[in-house]
Amino acid sequence: MSGASRPPRAGAPDERHRAREVALQILYQWAVGRLTIDQAVETVLTKQWPEGGTAPEAIRTFASALARETVAQIDPIDVLIADTTELWRPERMPIIDRLILRLATCELLRGTEPPAAVVINEALELARTFSTDESVKFVNGLIDGIRKKLDR
C-alpha cells in the first residue's frame, strides 16, 4: 500500500482484537445502515458504545483507521477476493463473512505489519464470534488463498 497512512498500533493483543471487532462493527454499520464511513465510526464509537461514553482512545484510533482504510480500498479488495474464489463474488457472500474478508484483506495488503498469521487468526476469531462454524472454514480457506496470492 503506497502513500496511505496505516492505522496506529493499539496496545496489548486483546486490545487490538477488540479494535478489530469494533472495526467490523463500523463496517457493518457502513454497509447495512448505508451510512458514510464517518457516520458509521461516530455511531459505533459513541452512540452505540456498550460501556457508555466513548471507546478508549487506542481502540478508537485503531478501529476507525482500519475501517476507513478498508473502505478506501474496497474496489481492489473486492477484486482480490473475487479473483481468489471461483464461485462467489463478494456481493453474494453473507455480509459478515464479506466484511471479515475485506477487513483481513486490507491488513494483508499492508505487507509485513501485522504478520499474515496474525491477520488470519484474527479473521478466524471474528468469524467464530460473529458468524457460523461453516463460515470459519470458508474464511480460513479464502483468506489463506489471498495470502498466497499476495506472497507471489
N, CA, C and O atoms as a GROMACS GRO file, in nm:
protein
  608
    1MET      N    1   0.086  -0.117   0.000
    1MET     CA    2   0.000   0.000   0.000
    1MET      C    3   0.090   0.122   0.000
    1MET      O    4   0.169   0.141   0.092
    2SER      N    5   0.079   0.201  -0.098
    2SER     CA    6   0.168   0.316  -0.105
    2SER      C    7   0.092   0.444  -0.077
    2SER      O    8  -0.020   0.463  -0.123
    3GLY      N    9   0.156   0.531   0.000
    3GLY     CA   10   0.103   0.663   0.020
    3GLY      C   11  -0.003   0.676   0.128
    3GLY      O   12  -0.019   0.786   0.183
    4ALA      N   13  -0.074   0.571   0.162
    4ALA     CA   14  -0.179   0.582   0.263
    4ALA      C   15  -0.119   0.560   0.401
    4ALA      O   16  -0.022   0.486   0.418
    5SER      N   17  -0.179   0.624   0.497
    5SER     CA   18  -0.129   0.605   0.633
    5SER      C   19  -0.188   0.478   0.690
    5SER      O   20  -0.300   0.439   0.657
    6ARG      N   21  -0.112   0.414   0.776
    6ARG     CA   22  -0.156   0.292   0.840
    6ARG      C   23  -0.217   0.323   0.975
    6ARG      O   24  -0.179   0.420   1.040
    7PRO      N   25  -0.315   0.240   1.017
    7PRO     CA   26  -0.370   0.263   1.149
    7PRO      C   27  -0.261   0.244   1.254
    7PRO      O   28  -0.181   0.152   1.244
    8PRO      N   29  -0.257   0.330   1.355
    8PRO     CA   30  -0.160   0.313   1.460
    8PRO      C   31  -0.188   0.183   1.533
    8PRO      O   32  -0.301   0.135   1.535
    9ARG      N   33  -0.085   0.128   1.592
    9ARG     CA   34  -0.100   0.004   1.667
    9ARG      C   35  -0.169   0.031   1.799
    9ARG      O   36  -0.133   0.124   1.872
   10ALA      N   37  -0.267  -0.049   1.828
   10ALA     CA   38  -0.326  -0.044   1.962
   10ALA      C   39  -0.231  -0.119   2.053
   10ALA      O   40  -0.135  -0.180   2.006
   11GLY      N   41  -0.254  -0.114   2.181
   11GLY     CA   42  -0.164  -0.172   2.280
   11GLY      C   43  -0.158  -0.323   2.278
   11GLY      O   44  -0.108  -0.382   2.183
   12ALA      N   45  -0.208  -0.386   2.382
   12ALA     CA   46  -0.199  -0.530   2.402
   12ALA      C   47  -0.278  -0.606   2.296
   12ALA      O   48  -0.368  -0.550   2.233
   13PRO      N   49  -0.243  -0.736   2.276
   13PRO     CA   50  -0.316  -0.815   2.177
   13PRO      C   51  -0.467  -0.816   2.199
   13PRO      O   52  -0.542  -0.809   2.102
   14ASP      N   53  -0.513  -0.824   2.324
   14ASP     CA   54  -0.657  -0.821   2.350
   14ASP      C   55  -0.718  -0.689   2.305
   14ASP      O   56  -0.830  -0.686   2.255
   15GLU      N   57  -0.645  -0.581   2.323
   15GLU     CA   58  -0.693  -0.450   2.280
   15GLU      C   59  -0.700  -0.442   2.128
   15GLU      O   60  -0.794  -0.385   2.073
   16ARG      N   61  -0.600  -0.498   2.060
   16ARG     CA   62  -0.602  -0.499   1.913
   16ARG      C   63  -0.718  -0.586   1.862
   16ARG      O   64  -0.784  -0.551   1.765
   17HIS      N   65  -0.742  -0.699   1.930
   17HIS     CA   66  -0.854  -0.784   1.890
   17HIS      C   67  -0.986  -0.709   1.908
   17HIS      O   68  -1.072  -0.712   1.820
   18ARG      N   69  -1.001  -0.643   2.021
   18ARG     CA   70  -1.122  -0.565   2.047
   18ARG      C   71  -1.138  -0.455   1.941
   18ARG      O   72  -1.249  -0.429   1.895
   19ALA      N   73  -1.028  -0.393   1.902
   19ALA     CA   74  -1.033  -0.289   1.800
   19ALA      C   75  -1.077  -0.347   1.665
   19ALA      O   76  -1.150  -0.281   1.591
   20ARG      N   77  -1.034  -0.468   1.633
   20ARG     CA   78  -1.078  -0.531   1.508
   20ARG      C   79  -1.227  -0.565   1.514
   20ARG      O   80  -1.297  -0.551   1.414
   21GLU      N   81  -1.275  -0.608   1.629
   21GLU     CA   82  -1.419  -0.631   1.645
   21GLU      C   83  -1.496  -0.501   1.620
   21GLU      O   84  -1.598  -0.500   1.552
   22VAL      N   85  -1.445  -0.393   1.675
   22VAL     CA   86  -1.510  -0.263   1.659
   22VAL      C   87  -1.502  -0.219   1.512
   22VAL      O   88  -1.599  -0.165   1.459
   23ALA      N   89  -1.388  -0.241   1.447
   23ALA     CA   90  -1.376  -0.207   1.305
   23ALA      C   91  -1.479  -0.284   1.223
   23ALA      O   92  -1.538  -0.229   1.131
   24LEU      N   93  -1.501  -0.412   1.257
   24LEU     CA   94  -1.602  -0.492   1.188
   24LEU      C   95  -1.741  -0.434   1.213
   24LEU      O   96  -1.823  -0.429   1.121
   25GLN      N   97  -1.769  -0.392   1.334
   25GLN     CA   98  -1.898  -0.331   1.365
   25GLN      C   99  -1.918  -0.200   1.288
   25GLN      O  100  -2.027  -0.169   1.242
   26ILE      N  101  -1.811  -0.124   1.275
   26ILE     CA  102  -1.818   0.000   1.197
   26ILE      C  103  -1.850  -0.032   1.051
   26ILE      O  104  -1.936   0.031   0.990
   27LEU      N  105  -1.780  -0.132   0.995
   27LEU     CA  106  -1.806  -0.170   0.856
   27LEU      C  107  -1.949  -0.222   0.838
   27LEU      O  108  -2.010  -0.199   0.734
   28TYR      N  109  -2.000  -0.290   0.938
   28TYR     CA  110  -2.138  -0.339   0.931
   28TYR      C  111  -2.236  -0.221   0.927
   28TYR      O  112  -2.329  -0.220   0.847
   29GLN      N  113  -2.213  -0.124   1.013
   29GLN     CA  114  -2.298  -0.004   1.012
   29GLN      C  115  -2.290   0.066   0.876
   29GLN      O  116  -2.392   0.110   0.822
   30TRP      N  117  -2.171   0.075   0.822
   30TRP     CA  118  -2.148   0.139   0.692
   30TRP      C  119  -2.224   0.065   0.582
   30TRP      O  120  -2.290   0.127   0.498
   31ALA      N  121  -2.214  -0.068   0.582
   31ALA     CA  122  -2.274  -0.149   0.475
   31ALA      C  123  -2.425  -0.162   0.488
   31ALA      O  124  -2.498  -0.142   0.391
   32VAL      N  125  -2.472  -0.196   0.607
   32VAL     CA  126  -2.614  -0.223   0.626
   32VAL      C  127  -2.693  -0.094   0.645
   32VAL      O  128  -2.802  -0.077   0.590
   33GLY      N  129  -2.636  -0.003   0.725
   33GLY     CA  130  -2.706   0.122   0.752
   33GLY      C  131  -2.694   0.223   0.641
   33GLY      O  132  -2.757   0.329   0.643
   34ARG      N  133  -2.609   0.190   0.542
   34ARG     CA  134  -2.584   0.280   0.430
   34ARG      C  135  -2.542   0.419   0.479
   34ARG      O  136  -2.584   0.522   0.426
   35LEU      N  137  -2.457   0.417   0.581
   35LEU     CA  138  -2.401   0.540   0.635
   35LEU      C  139  -2.270   0.570   0.564
   35LEU      O  140  -2.212   0.482   0.502
   36THR      N  141  -2.224   0.694   0.574
   36THR     CA  142  -2.087   0.722   0.531
   36THR      C  143  -1.995   0.656   0.633
   36THR      O  144  -2.039   0.622   0.743
   37ILE      N  145  -1.872   0.637   0.598
   37ILE     CA  146  -1.779   0.575   0.692
   37ILE      C  147  -1.764   0.663   0.816
   37ILE      O  148  -1.751   0.611   0.927
   38ASP      N  149  -1.764   0.794   0.800
   38ASP     CA  150  -1.753   0.883   0.915
   38ASP      C  151  -1.875   0.870   1.007
   38ASP      O  152  -1.861   0.870   1.129
   39GLN      N  153  -1.993   0.860   0.949
   39GLN     CA  154  -2.114   0.842   1.030
   39GLN      C  155  -2.111   0.708   1.102
   39GLN      O  156  -2.150   0.699   1.219
   40ALA      N  157  -2.064   0.604   1.035
   40ALA     CA  158  -2.056   0.471   1.097
   40ALA      C  159  -1.957   0.471   1.213
   40ALA      O  160  -1.984   0.412   1.317
   41VAL      N  161  -1.843   0.537   1.194
   41VAL     CA  162  -1.744   0.548   1.302
   41VAL      C  163  -1.806   0.617   1.422
   41VAL      O  164  -1.797   0.568   1.534
   42GLU      N  165  -1.869   0.728   1.398
   42GLU     CA  166  -1.931   0.805   1.506
   42GLU      C  167  -2.039   0.724   1.578
   42GLU      O  168  -2.047   0.725   1.700
   43THR      N  169  -2.121   0.656   1.501
   43THR     CA  170  -2.230   0.577   1.559
   43THR      C  171  -2.177   0.467   1.651
   43THR      O  172  -2.222   0.453   1.764
   44VAL      N  173  -2.082   0.391   1.602
   44VAL     CA  174  -2.031   0.277   1.680
   44VAL      C  175  -1.948   0.323   1.799
   44VAL      O  176  -1.960   0.268   1.908
   45LEU      N  177  -1.863   0.422   1.778
   45LEU     CA  178  -1.769   0.460   1.884
   45LEU      C  179  -1.828   0.553   1.990
   45LEU      O  180  -1.768   0.570   2.096
   46THR      N  181  -1.942   0.611   1.964
   46THR     CA  182  -2.001   0.698   2.065
   46THR      C  183  -2.144   0.658   2.097
   46THR      O  184  -2.174   0.622   2.211
   47LYS      N  185  -2.232   0.663   2.001
   47LYS     CA  186  -2.374   0.641   2.027
   47LYS      C  187  -2.408   0.498   2.066
   47LYS      O  188  -2.504   0.475   2.140
   48GLN      N  189  -2.330   0.401   2.018
   48GLN     CA  190  -2.359   0.261   2.048
   48GLN      C  191  -2.254   0.196   2.136
   48GLN      O  192  -2.255   0.074   2.152
   49TRP      N  193  -2.165   0.271   2.193
   49TRP     CA  194  -2.058   0.211   2.273
   49TRP      C  195  -2.120   0.145   2.396
   49TRP      O  196  -2.188   0.212   2.474
   50PRO      N  197  -2.097   0.014   2.415
   50PRO     CA  198  -2.169  -0.060   2.518
   50PRO      C  199  -2.143  -0.014   2.662
   50PRO      O  200  -2.232  -0.025   2.747
   51GLU      N  201  -2.026   0.035   2.690
   51GLU     CA  202  -1.995   0.076   2.826
   51GLU      C  203  -2.040   0.219   2.855
   51GLU      O  204  -2.012   0.272   2.963
   52GLY      N  205  -2.107   0.282   2.762
   52GLY     CA  206  -2.147   0.421   2.778
   52GLY      C  207  -2.029   0.511   2.748
   52GLY      O  208  -1.914   0.467   2.752
   53GLY      N  209  -2.055   0.633   2.718
   53GLY     CA  210  -1.948   0.726   2.684
   53GLY      C  211  -1.892   0.694   2.546
   53GLY      O  212  -1.968   0.668   2.453
   54THR      N  213  -1.760   0.697   2.534
   54THR     CA  214  -1.696   0.668   2.407
   54THR      C  215  -1.590   0.560   2.427
   54THR      O  216  -1.549   0.530   2.539
   55ALA      N  217  -1.548   0.503   2.316
   55ALA     CA  218  -1.447   0.398   2.318
   55ALA      C  219  -1.314   0.453   2.370
   55ALA      O  220  -1.285   0.571   2.352
   56PRO      N  221  -1.233   0.367   2.435
   56PRO     CA  222  -1.099   0.409   2.475
   56PRO      C  223  -1.019   0.456   2.353
   56PRO      O  224  -1.040   0.406   2.242
   57GLU      N  225  -0.931   0.551   2.372
   57GLU     CA  226  -0.860   0.616   2.261
   57GLU      C  227  -0.785   0.518   2.171
   57GLU      O  228  -0.792   0.530   2.049
   58ALA      N  229  -0.713   0.421   2.229
   58ALA     CA  230  -0.636   0.327   2.146
   58ALA      C  231  -0.728   0.245   2.056
   58ALA      O  232  -0.697   0.223   1.939
   59ILE      N  233  -0.840   0.201   2.110
   59ILE     CA  234  -0.935   0.124   2.030
   59ILE      C  235  -1.000   0.214   1.926
   59ILE      O  236  -1.014   0.176   1.810
   60ARG      N  237  -1.037   0.332   1.967
   60ARG     CA  238  -1.100   0.430   1.878
   60ARG      C  239  -1.009   0.461   1.758
   60ARG      O  240  -1.055   0.461   1.643
   61THR      N  241  -0.884   0.486   1.784
   61THR     CA  242  -0.789   0.522   1.680
   61THR      C  243  -0.765   0.407   1.584
   61THR      O  244  -0.772   0.425   1.462
   62PHE      N  245  -0.735   0.289   1.638
   62PHE     CA  246  -0.705   0.173   1.555
   62PHE      C  247  -0.827   0.130   1.473
   62PHE      O  248  -0.817   0.111   1.352
   63ALA      N  249  -0.941   0.116   1.539
   63ALA     CA  250  -1.062   0.067   1.473
   63ALA      C  251  -1.108   0.162   1.363
   63ALA      O  252  -1.140   0.119   1.252
   64SER      N  253  -1.112   0.291   1.393
   64SER     CA  254  -1.161   0.385   1.292
   64SER      C  255  -1.066   0.393   1.174
   64SER      O  256  -1.111   0.401   1.060
   65ALA      N  257  -0.936   0.392   1.200
   65ALA     CA  258  -0.840   0.397   1.090
   65ALA      C  259  -0.848   0.271   1.003
   65ALA      O  260  -0.842   0.280   0.880
   66LEU      N  261  -0.861   0.154   1.066
   66LEU     CA  262  -0.870   0.029   0.990
   66LEU      C  263  -0.999   0.024   0.907
   66LEU      O  264  -0.996  -0.018   0.792
   67ALA      N  265  -1.110   0.066   0.965
   67ALA     CA  266  -1.236   0.067   0.890
   67ALA      C  267  -1.228   0.165   0.773
   67ALA      O  268  -1.271   0.133   0.662
   68ARG      N  269  -1.174   0.282   0.798
   68ARG     CA  270  -1.161   0.382   0.690
   68ARG      C  271  -1.068   0.331   0.579
   68ARG      O  272  -1.097   0.349   0.461
   69GLU      N  273  -0.958   0.269   0.618
   69GLU     CA  274  -0.863   0.216   0.519
   69GLU      C  275  -0.930   0.106   0.435
   69GLU      O  276  -0.911   0.100   0.314
   70THR      N  277  -1.009   0.022   0.500
   70THR     CA  278  -1.079  -0.085   0.428
   70THR      C  279  -1.176  -0.027   0.326
   70THR      O  280  -1.180  -0.072   0.212
   71VAL      N  281  -1.254   0.072   0.365
   71VAL     CA  282  -1.349   0.135   0.273
   71VAL      C  283  -1.275   0.206   0.160
   71VAL      O  284  -1.318   0.202   0.044
   72ALA      N  285  -1.165   0.271   0.192
   72ALA     CA  286  -1.088   0.343   0.090
   72ALA      C  287  -1.033   0.248  -0.017
   72ALA      O  288  -1.014   0.288  -0.132
   73GLN      N  289  -1.008   0.122   0.021
   73GLN     CA  290  -0.951   0.025  -0.072
   73GLN      C  291  -1.052  -0.081  -0.117
   73GLN      O  292  -1.013  -0.187  -0.166
   74ILE      N  293  -1.180  -0.054  -0.100
   74ILE     CA  294  -1.283  -0.155  -0.121
   74ILE      C  295  -1.278  -0.216  -0.262
   74ILE      O  296  -1.297  -0.337  -0.276
   75ASP      N  297  -1.254  -0.136  -0.364
   75ASP     CA  298  -1.254  -0.191  -0.500
   75ASP      C  299  -1.141  -0.291  -0.522
   75ASP      O  300  -1.168  -0.403  -0.565
   76PRO      N  301  -1.014  -0.257  -0.494
   76PRO     CA  302  -0.910  -0.358  -0.512
   76PRO      C  303  -0.924  -0.477  -0.416
   76PRO      O  304  -0.887  -0.589  -0.451
   77ILE      N  305  -0.978  -0.453  -0.298
   77ILE     CA  306  -1.001  -0.563  -0.203
   77ILE      C  307  -1.103  -0.660  -0.262
   77ILE      O  308  -1.081  -0.781  -0.262
   78ASP      N  309  -1.214  -0.608  -0.312
   78ASP     CA  310  -1.317  -0.695  -0.369
   78ASP      C  311  -1.269  -0.768  -0.494
   78ASP      O  312  -1.308  -0.882  -0.516
   79VAL      N  313  -1.188  -0.704  -0.574
   79VAL     CA  314  -1.131  -0.771  -0.691
   79VAL      C  315  -1.043  -0.888  -0.646
   79VAL      O  316  -1.051  -0.997  -0.703
   80LEU      N  317  -0.961  -0.866  -0.545
   80LEU     CA  318  -0.874  -0.972  -0.494
   80LEU      C  319  -0.956  -1.088  -0.437
   80LEU      O  320  -0.924  -1.204  -0.460
   81ILE      N  321  -1.060  -1.056  -0.363
   81ILE     CA  322  -1.148  -1.161  -0.308
   81ILE      C  323  -1.214  -1.238  -0.422
   81ILE      O  324  -1.214  -1.361  -0.422
   82ALA      N  325  -1.271  -1.167  -0.519
   82ALA     CA  326  -1.340  -1.232  -0.631
   82ALA      C  327  -1.244  -1.317  -0.714
   82ALA      O  328  -1.281  -1.424  -0.761
   83ASP      N  329  -1.121  -1.270  -0.733
   83ASP     CA  330  -1.022  -1.345  -0.810
   83ASP      C  331  -0.975  -1.470  -0.737
   83ASP      O  332  -0.927  -1.565  -0.799
   84THR      N  333  -0.989  -1.471  -0.606
   84THR     CA  334  -0.941  -1.583  -0.526
   84THR      C  335  -1.044  -1.694  -0.518
   84THR      O  336  -1.009  -1.811  -0.506
   85THR      N  337  -1.170  -1.658  -0.523
   85THR     CA  338  -1.275  -1.759  -0.521
   85THR      C  339  -1.333  -1.773  -0.660
   85THR      O  340  -1.350  -1.674  -0.732
   86GLU      N  341  -1.362  -1.894  -0.697
   86GLU     CA  342  -1.412  -1.917  -0.833
   86GLU      C  343  -1.564  -1.909  -0.840
   86GLU      O  344  -1.620  -1.883  -0.946
   87LEU      N  345  -1.631  -1.931  -0.728
   87LEU     CA  346  -1.777  -1.943  -0.732
   87LEU      C  347  -1.851  -1.828  -0.665
   87LEU      O  348  -1.972  -1.815  -0.684
   88TRP      N  349  -1.783  -1.747  -0.588
   88TRP     CA  350  -1.852  -1.646  -0.508
   88TRP      C  351  -1.798  -1.507  -0.536
   88TRP      O  352  -1.680  -1.480  -0.514
   89ARG      N  353  -1.883  -1.420  -0.582
   89ARG     CA  354  -1.849  -1.278  -0.587
   89ARG      C  355  -1.874  -1.222  -0.447
   89ARG      O  356  -1.964  -1.270  -0.379
   90PRO      N  357  -1.798  -1.124  -0.404
   90PRO     CA  358  -1.818  -1.071  -0.268
   90PRO      C  359  -1.962  -1.033  -0.237
   90PRO      O  360  -2.009  -1.057  -0.125
   91GLU      N  361  -2.033  -0.975  -0.332
   91GLU     CA  362  -2.171  -0.932  -0.303
   91GLU      C  363  -2.266  -1.050  -0.281
   91GLU      O  364  -2.377  -1.029  -0.232
   92ARG      N  365  -2.227  -1.172  -0.316
   92ARG     CA  366  -2.310  -1.290  -0.294
   92ARG      C  367  -2.281  -1.357  -0.160
   92ARG      O  368  -2.357  -1.444  -0.117
   93MET      N  369  -2.175  -1.318  -0.094
   93MET     CA  370  -2.138  -1.377   0.034
   93MET      C  371  -2.223  -1.320   0.146
   93MET      O  372  -2.271  -1.207   0.137
   94PRO      N  373  -2.242  -1.398   0.253
   94PRO     CA  374  -2.308  -1.340   0.370
   94PRO      C  375  -2.232  -1.214   0.415
   94PRO      O  376  -2.109  -1.211   0.412
   95ILE      N  377  -2.305  -1.114   0.455
   95ILE     CA  378  -2.243  -0.983   0.480
   95ILE      C  379  -2.133  -0.988   0.584
   95ILE      O  380  -2.029  -0.925   0.566
   96ILE      N  381  -2.152  -1.061   0.692
   96ILE     CA  382  -2.048  -1.065   0.796
   96ILE      C  383  -1.922  -1.130   0.742
   96ILE      O  384  -1.812  -1.080   0.765
   97ASP      N  385  -1.937  -1.240   0.669
   97ASP     CA  386  -1.819  -1.306   0.609
   97ASP      C  387  -1.748  -1.212   0.514
   97ASP      O  388  -1.625  -1.203   0.514
   98ARG      N  389  -1.825  -1.144   0.432
   98ARG     CA  390  -1.768  -1.049   0.335
   98ARG      C  391  -1.690  -0.939   0.406
   98ARG      O  392  -1.580  -0.904   0.364
   99LEU      N  393  -1.746  -0.886   0.513
   99LEU     CA  394  -1.679  -0.778   0.585
   99LEU      C  395  -1.554  -0.827   0.657
   99LEU      O  396  -1.454  -0.756   0.662
  100ILE      N  397  -1.560  -0.947   0.712
  100ILE     CA  398  -1.440  -1.006   0.776
  100ILE      C  399  -1.330  -1.022   0.672
  100ILE      O  400  -1.215  -0.989   0.697
  101LEU      N  401  -1.366  -1.075   0.555
  101LEU     CA  402  -1.268  -1.093   0.448
  101LEU      C  403  -1.211  -0.960   0.402
  101LEU      O  404  -1.091  -0.949   0.377
  102ARG      N  405  -1.294  -0.860   0.390
  102ARG     CA  406  -1.246  -0.728   0.348
  102ARG      C  407  -1.149  -0.671   0.450
  102ARG      O  408  -1.044  -0.618   0.415
  103LEU      N  409  -1.185  -0.682   0.576
  103LEU     CA  410  -1.100  -0.629   0.683
  103LEU      C  411  -0.964  -0.700   0.683
  103LEU      O  412  -0.860  -0.635   0.689
  104ALA      N  413  -0.967  -0.832   0.677
  104ALA     CA  414  -0.842  -0.909   0.679
  104ALA      C  415  -0.759  -0.884   0.553
  104ALA      O  416  -0.637  -0.872   0.560
  105THR      N  417  -0.826  -0.875   0.439
  105THR     CA  418  -0.753  -0.849   0.314
  105THR      C  419  -0.685  -0.712   0.320
  105THR      O  420  -0.572  -0.696   0.275
  106CYS      N  421  -0.754  -0.615   0.376
  106CYS     CA  422  -0.694  -0.483   0.393
  106CYS      C  423  -0.565  -0.492   0.474
  106CYS      O  424  -0.464  -0.432   0.438
  107GLU      N  425  -0.570  -0.568   0.582
  107GLU     CA  426  -0.448  -0.581   0.663
  107GLU      C  427  -0.340  -0.658   0.590
  107GLU      O  428  -0.222  -0.626   0.603
  108LEU      N  429  -0.377  -0.760   0.513
  108LEU     CA  430  -0.277  -0.836   0.438
  108LEU      C  431  -0.210  -0.751   0.331
  108LEU      O  432  -0.092  -0.770   0.300
  109LEU      N  433  -0.285  -0.657   0.274
  109LEU     CA  434  -0.229  -0.572   0.170
  109LEU      C  435  -0.115  -0.483   0.221
  109LEU      O  436  -0.035  -0.433   0.143
  110ARG      N  437  -0.109  -0.464   0.350
  110ARG     CA  438  -0.002  -0.382   0.407
  110ARG      C  439   0.135  -0.447   0.394
  110ARG      O  440   0.237  -0.378   0.390
  111GLY      N  441   0.138  -0.579   0.386
  111GLY     CA  442   0.267  -0.646   0.375
  111GLY      C  443   0.308  -0.713   0.504
  111GLY      O  444   0.265  -0.825   0.532
  112THR      N  445   0.391  -0.648   0.583
  112THR     CA  446   0.452  -0.717   0.696
  112THR      C  447   0.390  -0.686   0.832
  112THR      O  448   0.419  -0.756   0.929
  113GLU      N  449   0.307  -0.587   0.842
  113GLU     CA  450   0.254  -0.548   0.973
  113GLU      C  451   0.103  -0.544   0.973
  113GLU      O  452   0.046  -0.463   0.899
  114PRO      N  453   0.036  -0.625   1.049
  114PRO     CA  454   0.086  -0.736   1.128
  114PRO      C  455   0.119  -0.855   1.039
  114PRO      O  456   0.081  -0.857   0.922
  115PRO      N  457   0.189  -0.954   1.094
  115PRO     CA  458   0.222  -1.072   1.013
  115PRO      C  459   0.095  -1.142   0.964
  115PRO      O  460  -0.010  -1.137   1.030
  116ALA      N  461   0.105  -1.208   0.850
  116ALA     CA  462  -0.011  -1.275   0.790
  116ALA      C  463  -0.075  -1.375   0.886
  116ALA      O  464  -0.197  -1.386   0.890
  117ALA      N  465   0.004  -1.447   0.963
  117ALA     CA  466  -0.051  -1.545   1.057
  117ALA      C  467  -0.143  -1.478   1.159
  117ALA      O  468  -0.246  -1.534   1.197
  118VAL      N  469  -0.107  -1.359   1.203
  118VAL     CA  470  -0.190  -1.284   1.298
  118VAL      C  471  -0.319  -1.240   1.231
  118VAL      O  472  -0.427  -1.251   1.290
  119VAL      N  473  -0.310  -1.191   1.109
  119VAL     CA  474  -0.428  -1.144   1.036
  119VAL      C  475  -0.525  -1.261   1.016
  119VAL      O  476  -0.645  -1.246   1.038
  120ILE      N  477  -0.474  -1.375   0.974
  120ILE     CA  478  -0.560  -1.492   0.952
  120ILE      C  479  -0.624  -1.537   1.082
  120ILE      O  480  -0.744  -1.563   1.086
  121ASN      N  481  -0.546  -1.546   1.188
  121ASN     CA  482  -0.600  -1.586   1.318
  121ASN      C  483  -0.710  -1.490   1.364
  121ASN      O  484  -0.814  -1.533   1.413
  122GLU      N  485  -0.686  -1.361   1.348
  122GLU     CA  486  -0.786  -1.262   1.388
  122GLU      C  487  -0.913  -1.276   1.305
  122GLU      O  488  -1.023  -1.265   1.358
  123ALA      N  489  -0.899  -1.300   1.175
  123ALA     CA  490  -1.016  -1.319   1.089
  123ALA      C  491  -1.096  -1.441   1.134
  123ALA      O  492  -1.219  -1.438   1.136
  124LEU      N  493  -1.027  -1.547   1.171
  124LEU     CA  494  -1.096  -1.668   1.218
  124LEU      C  495  -1.167  -1.643   1.350
  124LEU      O  496  -1.278  -1.693   1.371
  125GLU      N  497  -1.105  -1.568   1.438
  125GLU     CA  498  -1.169  -1.534   1.566
  125GLU      C  499  -1.293  -1.448   1.544
  125GLU      O  500  -1.395  -1.468   1.610
  126LEU      N  501  -1.285  -1.354   1.451
  126LEU     CA  502  -1.402  -1.273   1.418
  126LEU      C  503  -1.515  -1.361   1.362
  126LEU      O  504  -1.631  -1.343   1.396
  127ALA      N  505  -1.479  -1.455   1.275
  127ALA     CA  506  -1.580  -1.545   1.219
  127ALA      C  507  -1.641  -1.633   1.328
  127ALA      O  508  -1.762  -1.657   1.327
  128ARG      N  509  -1.558  -1.681   1.421
  128ARG     CA  510  -1.611  -1.762   1.532
  128ARG      C  511  -1.708  -1.682   1.618
  128ARG      O  512  -1.809  -1.734   1.664
  129THR      N  513  -1.677  -1.556   1.639
  129THR     CA  514  -1.759  -1.471   1.725
  129THR      C  515  -1.886  -1.424   1.655
  129THR      O  516  -1.994  -1.425   1.716
  130PHE      N  517  -1.876  -1.384   1.530
  130PHE     CA  518  -1.987  -1.316   1.464
  130PHE      C  519  -2.057  -1.398   1.356
  130PHE      O  520  -2.160  -1.354   1.304
  131SER      N  521  -2.005  -1.517   1.321
  131SER     CA  522  -2.065  -1.592   1.211
  131SER      C  523  -2.085  -1.738   1.253
  131SER      O  524  -2.112  -1.765   1.370
  132THR      N  525  -2.072  -1.830   1.160
  132THR     CA  526  -2.101  -1.972   1.184
  132THR      C  527  -1.975  -2.057   1.172
  132THR      O  528  -1.871  -2.010   1.126
  133ASP      N  529  -1.987  -2.184   1.215
  133ASP     CA  530  -1.874  -2.276   1.201
  133ASP      C  531  -1.836  -2.294   1.054
  133ASP      O  532  -1.718  -2.301   1.021
  134GLU      N  533  -1.935  -2.302   0.968
  134GLU     CA  534  -1.907  -2.314   0.824
  134GLU      C  535  -1.835  -2.190   0.772
  134GLU      O  536  -1.747  -2.201   0.686
  135SER      N  537  -1.871  -2.075   0.824
  135SER     CA  538  -1.807  -1.951   0.783
  135SER      C  539  -1.661  -1.948   0.824
  135SER      O  540  -1.577  -1.894   0.751
  136VAL      N  541  -1.629  -2.005   0.938
  136VAL     CA  542  -1.490  -2.010   0.983
  136VAL      C  543  -1.407  -2.085   0.880
  136VAL      O  544  -1.298  -2.041   0.844
  137LYS      N  545  -1.458  -2.199   0.832
  137LYS     CA  546  -1.386  -2.277   0.730
  137LYS      C  547  -1.374  -2.198   0.600
  137LYS      O  548  -1.268  -2.196   0.538
  138PHE      N  549  -1.483  -2.134   0.560
  138PHE     CA  550  -1.485  -2.055   0.438
  138PHE      C  551  -1.384  -1.940   0.445
  138PHE      O  552  -1.304  -1.921   0.353
  139VAL      N  553  -1.388  -1.865   0.555
  139VAL     CA  554  -1.296  -1.752   0.574
  139VAL      C  555  -1.152  -1.801   0.575
  139VAL      O  556  -1.065  -1.740   0.514
  140ASN      N  557  -1.128  -1.911   0.645
  140ASN     CA  558  -0.992  -1.966   0.654
  140ASN      C  559  -0.937  -1.998   0.515
  140ASN      O  560  -0.827  -1.957   0.480
  141GLY      N  561  -1.014  -2.072   0.437
  141GLY     CA  562  -0.968  -2.110   0.304
  141GLY      C  563  -0.946  -1.991   0.212
  141GLY      O  564  -0.847  -1.983   0.139
  142LEU      N  565  -1.039  -1.898   0.216
  142LEU     CA  566  -1.031  -1.784   0.126
  142LEU      C  567  -0.920  -1.687   0.166
  142LEU      O  568  -0.846  -1.639   0.080
  143ILE      N  569  -0.908  -1.658   0.293
  143ILE     CA  570  -0.806  -1.562   0.334
  143ILE      C  571  -0.666  -1.621   0.316
  143ILE      O  572  -0.571  -1.549   0.287
  144ASP      N  573  -0.653  -1.753   0.333
  144ASP     CA  574  -0.524  -1.816   0.308
  144ASP      C  575  -0.491  -1.810   0.158
  144ASP      O  576  -0.375  -1.790   0.120
  145GLY      N  577  -0.592  -1.828   0.073
  145GLY     CA  578  -0.571  -1.815  -0.071
  145GLY      C  579  -0.528  -1.674  -0.109
  145GLY      O  580  -0.442  -1.656  -0.195
  146ILE      N  581  -0.587  -1.575  -0.047
  146ILE     CA  582  -0.550  -1.435  -0.071
  146ILE      C  583  -0.406  -1.412  -0.026
  146ILE      O  584  -0.328  -1.348  -0.096
  147ARG      N  585  -0.372  -1.465   0.091
  147ARG     CA  586  -0.234  -1.451   0.142
  147ARG      C  587  -0.136  -1.509   0.041
  147ARG      O  588  -0.033  -1.448   0.012
  148LYS      N  589  -0.166  -1.626  -0.011
  148LYS     CA  590  -0.076  -1.692  -0.108
  148LYS      C  591  -0.062  -1.608  -0.234
  148LYS      O  592   0.048  -1.596  -0.288
  149LYS      N  593  -0.171  -1.549  -0.282
  149LYS     CA  594  -0.163  -1.462  -0.400
  149LYS      C  595  -0.073  -1.342  -0.372
  149LYS      O  596   0.008  -1.304  -0.457
  150LEU      N  597  -0.089  -1.284  -0.256
  150LEU     CA  598  -0.009  -1.165  -0.222
  150LEU      C  599   0.138  -1.200  -0.200
  150LEU      O  600   0.225  -1.117  -0.224
  151ASP      N  601   0.165  -1.323  -0.156
  151ASP     CA  602   0.304  -1.365  -0.135
  151ASP      C  603   0.379  -1.383  -0.266
  151ASP      O  604   0.502  -1.376  -0.270
  152ARG      N  605   0.304  -1.407  -0.377
  152ARG     CA  606   0.369  -1.427  -0.507
  152ARG      C  607   0.421  -1.300  -0.557
  152ARG      O  608   0.479  -1.296  -0.665
   0.00000   0.00000   0.00000
